[in-house]
Amino acid sequence: MKKLYIIFLICALGLQSYSQSTTKDRMPVTTSSKSALAFYNEAMKYFEDVDLTKGRDLLFKSLEEDPDFFMTNYQMSLYYSWMGDFDKFMEYAGAAINCKARLSQAEELLKNAMIRLKGDLKSDVTGYGMKLIEMYPGDINAYNNLFYFQSLINDIDGELETLNKALKIAGNPAPIYNQMGYVHMSLKQNDKAEAAFDKYIELDPKNPNVYDSKGDFYMNIRNYRKAYESYMKAYMIDSDWSYEKALKAKQLYESTEGKRLE
């Protein structure tokens, strides 16, 4: 896991077309382009697996097909806020706000939230997320947006409550356990954090991020040997993952233990 709040980039992955979702219990995604929608849905799958570069690149492709695609611009603004690139956040937030398409009620709520966040990224817009959950209690995307809004104001207790509710309706609970691990870790509840990360590994063992996250847990409790081993598991699955973290864990182990880590 490369940062705590990746879950807010996850969106409902069910295929949706044009301005209406395929089921009434899912938040609609408005676009005039089927190809833009296809790129968007594929991007969300990569974000769910924490493959951020591929997810971002697919969002770029989505915007090439439909520059006025509200949800793609919205997700890009979230991506850049997470990356700490305030200028890019402002650019895509502005594009989302200025979208000319006729949006769904849910998208209008997100647009109003973005108007406030563009003025102040620390604004409390959790009310919009709560309203989304009232409207779409069975859509994980509503919970993800509320979680993101709570993260902006450091409402850790609220985040944990939202994640527990999301678990009850999630089709894929693995990413939620990942986030629960980080929230418990921030609360210094290490036993609960480890249990959540272990559940994440159990549910998605072929994903390198599960071992990257467990490595972060071991680093947090200063078990540098196990951190190294966990990061290397991630690296062995996908060589784009965790190698620098593994080297850092190895260095810390050797400097604190006074012996080489083989």
C-alpha positions as CSV (number, residue, x, y, z in Angstrom):
1,M,0.0,0.0,0.0
2,K,1.6,3.2,-1.1
3,K,-0.6,5.6,0.9
4,L,-3.5,5.3,3.3
5,Y,-6.5,6.6,1.4
6,I,-6.4,4.7,-1.9
7,I,-9.9,3.3,-1.2
8,F,-11.5,6.6,-2.1
9,L,-10.3,6.0,-5.7
10,I,-12.3,2.8,-6.0
11,C,-15.6,3.2,-7.8
12,A,-18.4,0.8,-8.6
13,L,-17.1,-1.6,-11.2
14,G,-20.4,-2.8,-12.7
15,L,-20.7,-1.9,-16.4
16,Q,-22.8,1.2,-16.8
17,S,-23.9,2.9,-20.1
18,Y,-24.5,6.5,-21.0
19,S,-26.3,8.5,-18.4
20,Q,-28.0,5.6,-16.6
21,S,-26.7,2.8,-14.5
22,T,-27.7,-0.8,-15.2
23,T,-29.4,-1.1,-11.8
24,K,-31.2,1.5,-9.8
25,D,-29.2,0.8,-6.7
26,R,-25.9,1.9,-8.3
27,M,-24.8,5.5,-8.7
28,P,-25.2,6.5,-12.4
29,V,-22.1,7.5,-14.4
30,T,-22.9,10.1,-17.1
31,T,-21.0,10.1,-20.4
32,S,-21.9,10.2,-24.1
33,S,-19.1,7.9,-25.0
34,K,-19.1,4.1,-24.6
35,S,-15.4,3.9,-25.1
36,A,-14.8,6.6,-22.4
37,L,-16.9,4.6,-20.1
38,A,-15.0,1.4,-20.9
39,F,-11.7,3.1,-20.1
40,Y,-13.1,4.5,-16.9
41,N,-14.4,1.2,-15.7
42,E,-11.0,-0.5,-16.5
43,A,-9.2,2.3,-14.7
44,M,-11.2,1.7,-11.6
45,K,-10.2,-1.9,-11.6
46,Y,-6.6,-1.0,-11.7
47,F,-7.0,1.5,-8.9
48,E,-8.7,-1.2,-6.8
49,D,-5.6,-3.3,-7.2
50,V,-3.5,-0.2,-6.3
51,D,-1.9,-0.1,-9.8
52,L,-2.0,3.6,-9.9
53,T,0.0,4.3,-13.0
54,K,-2.1,2.1,-15.2
55,G,-5.3,3.5,-13.6
56,R,-4.2,7.0,-14.2
57,D,-3.2,6.3,-17.8
58,L,-6.6,4.8,-18.5
59,L,-8.3,7.8,-17.1
60,F,-6.3,9.9,-19.5
61,K,-7.6,7.7,-22.3
62,S,-11.2,8.1,-21.0
63,L,-10.8,11.9,-21.2
64,E,-9.5,11.7,-24.7
65,E,-12.8,10.1,-25.7
66,D,-14.9,12.4,-23.6
67,P,-13.2,15.5,-22.1
68,D,-16.5,16.5,-20.4
69,F,-16.8,13.1,-18.5
70,F,-17.6,14.3,-15.0
71,M,-16.6,11.2,-13.1
72,T,-13.3,10.8,-14.8
73,N,-12.4,14.5,-14.1
74,Y,-13.6,13.9,-10.5
75,Q,-11.5,10.8,-10.1
76,M,-8.4,12.6,-11.6
77,S,-8.8,15.4,-9.1
78,L,-8.9,12.8,-6.3
79,Y,-5.8,11.1,-7.7
80,Y,-3.8,14.4,-7.7
81,S,-5.0,15.4,-4.3
82,W,-3.7,12.1,-3.1
83,M,-0.4,12.6,-4.9
84,G,0.0,16.0,-3.4
85,D,-0.1,17.8,-6.7
86,F,-2.3,20.8,-5.8
87,D,-2.1,22.4,-9.2
88,K,-3.3,19.3,-11.0
89,F,-6.0,18.8,-8.4
90,M,-7.2,22.3,-9.1
91,E,-7.1,21.7,-12.9
92,Y,-9.2,18.5,-12.8
93,A,-11.5,19.8,-10.0
94,G,-12.2,22.8,-12.2
95,A,-12.9,20.5,-15.2
96,A,-15.4,18.5,-13.1
97,I,-17.1,21.6,-11.8
98,N,-17.4,23.1,-15.3
99,C,-18.8,19.9,-16.8
100,K,-21.7,20.8,-19.2
101,A,-23.3,17.3,-19.2
102,R,-26.7,16.8,-17.5
103,L,-25.6,15.0,-14.4
104,S,-27.4,12.6,-12.1
105,Q,-28.5,13.7,-8.7
106,A,-25.5,11.7,-7.2
107,E,-23.1,13.4,-9.5
108,E,-24.5,16.8,-8.6
109,L,-23.8,16.0,-5.0
110,L,-20.2,15.2,-5.8
111,K,-19.9,18.3,-7.9
112,N,-21.2,20.5,-5.0
113,A,-18.6,18.8,-2.8
114,M,-15.9,19.5,-5.3
115,I,-16.9,23.1,-5.5
116,R,-16.2,23.4,-1.7
117,L,-13.0,21.3,-1.8
118,K,-11.6,23.5,-4.6
119,G,-12.1,26.4,-2.3
120,D,-10.5,24.6,0.6
121,L,-9.3,21.0,0.5
122,K,-9.9,20.7,4.2
123,S,-13.6,21.6,4.0
124,D,-16.0,19.3,5.8
125,V,-18.1,17.8,3.0
126,T,-19.0,14.6,4.8
127,G,-22.7,15.5,4.6
128,Y,-22.6,14.9,0.8
129,G,-21.1,11.5,1.4
130,M,-23.8,10.6,4.0
131,K,-26.5,11.7,1.5
132,L,-25.0,9.5,-1.2
133,I,-25.2,6.5,1.2
134,E,-28.9,7.4,2.0
135,M,-29.6,7.4,-1.8
136,Y,-27.5,4.3,-2.7
137,P,-27.0,2.2,0.5
138,G,-26.0,-0.8,-1.6
139,D,-23.3,0.9,-3.7
140,I,-19.7,0.7,-2.4
141,N,-18.9,3.9,-4.3
142,A,-21.0,5.9,-1.9
143,Y,-19.1,4.6,1.1
144,N,-15.8,5.2,-0.6
145,N,-16.6,8.9,-1.2
146,L,-17.7,9.4,2.4
147,F,-14.4,7.7,3.5
148,Y,-12.4,10.1,1.4
149,F,-14.3,13.1,2.7
150,Q,-13.7,11.9,6.3
151,S,-10.0,11.5,5.6
152,L,-9.7,15.1,4.6
153,I,-10.8,16.3,8.1
154,N,-9.0,13.4,9.9
155,D,-12.2,11.9,11.2
156,I,-10.6,8.5,12.0
157,D,-13.5,7.2,14.1
158,G,-15.8,8.1,11.2
159,E,-13.6,6.4,8.7
160,L,-13.7,3.2,10.8
161,E,-17.5,3.3,11.1
162,T,-17.8,3.8,7.3
163,L,-15.5,0.9,6.6
164,N,-17.5,-1.4,8.9
165,K,-20.7,-0.5,7.2
166,A,-19.1,-0.9,3.7
167,L,-18.0,-4.4,4.6
168,K,-21.6,-5.5,4.9
169,I,-22.4,-4.6,1.3
170,A,-19.1,-5.0,-0.5
171,G,-18.9,-7.5,-3.3
172,N,-15.1,-7.4,-3.0
173,P,-14.2,-6.8,0.7
174,A,-10.4,-7.2,0.3
175,P,-9.6,-3.5,-0.2
176,I,-11.7,-2.6,2.7
177,Y,-9.7,-4.9,5.0
178,N,-6.6,-3.2,3.7
179,Q,-7.9,0.2,4.7
180,M,-9.1,-1.1,8.0
181,G,-5.6,-2.2,8.7
182,Y,-4.2,1.3,8.2
183,V,-6.9,2.9,10.2
184,H,-6.3,0.6,13.1
185,M,-2.6,1.1,12.7
186,S,-3.1,4.9,13.0
187,L,-5.1,4.3,16.2
188,K,-2.2,2.2,17.5
189,Q,-4.5,-0.9,17.6
190,N,-1.8,-3.2,16.3
191,D,-3.6,-6.5,17.0
192,K,-6.6,-5.4,15.0
193,A,-4.4,-3.9,12.3
194,E,-2.6,-7.2,11.8
195,A,-5.8,-9.2,11.7
196,A,-7.2,-6.9,9.0
197,F,-4.0,-7.2,6.9
198,D,-4.0,-10.9,7.3
199,K,-7.6,-11.0,6.1
200,Y,-6.6,-8.9,3.1
201,I,-3.8,-11.4,2.3
202,E,-6.3,-14.3,2.6
203,L,-8.8,-12.7,0.2
204,D,-6.3,-11.6,-2.4
205,P,-3.1,-13.5,-2.1
206,K,-1.9,-12.9,-5.7
207,N,-2.0,-9.1,-5.4
208,P,1.5,-7.7,-4.5
209,N,-0.1,-4.9,-2.5
210,V,-1.3,-7.3,0.2
211,Y,2.4,-8.0,1.1
212,D,3.4,-4.4,0.6
213,S,0.7,-3.5,3.2
214,K,1.8,-6.2,5.6
215,G,5.4,-4.9,5.2
216,D,4.2,-1.4,6.2
217,F,2.6,-3.0,9.3
218,Y,5.9,-4.7,10.2
219,M,7.8,-1.5,9.6
220,N,5.4,0.4,11.9
221,I,6.1,-2.1,14.8
222,R,9.8,-2.1,13.9
223,N,10.0,-5.7,13.0
224,Y,12.4,-5.0,10.1
225,R,13.2,-8.6,9.2
226,K,9.6,-9.5,8.7
227,A,9.0,-6.2,6.9
228,Y,11.9,-7.1,4.5
229,E,10.4,-10.5,3.9
230,S,7.0,-9.2,3.2
231,Y,8.2,-6.5,0.8
232,M,10.2,-9.1,-1.0
233,K,7.1,-11.2,-1.5
234,A,5.5,-8.3,-3.2
235,Y,8.5,-7.8,-5.3
236,M,8.6,-11.4,-6.4
237,I,5.0,-11.2,-7.6
238,D,5.6,-8.0,-9.5
239,S,9.1,-6.4,-9.8
240,D,7.5,-2.9,-10.0
241,W,6.6,-3.3,-6.3
242,S,8.3,-2.7,-3.0
243,Y,12.0,-3.2,-3.8
244,E,13.1,0.2,-2.4
245,K,11.0,-0.5,0.7
246,A,12.7,-3.9,1.1
247,L,16.1,-2.3,0.9
248,K,15.1,0.3,3.6
249,A,13.9,-2.5,5.9
250,K,17.1,-4.4,5.3
251,Q,19.2,-1.4,6.1
252,L,17.2,-0.7,9.3
253,Y,17.5,-4.3,10.4
254,E,21.2,-4.4,9.9
255,S,21.8,-1.0,11.6
256,T,19.7,-2.0,14.7
257,E,20.7,-5.6,15.0
258,G,24.3,-5.2,14.1
259,K,24.3,-8.2,11.7
260,R,23.6,-8.8,8.0
261,L,20.2,-9.8,6.8
262,E,20.7,-12.7,4.3
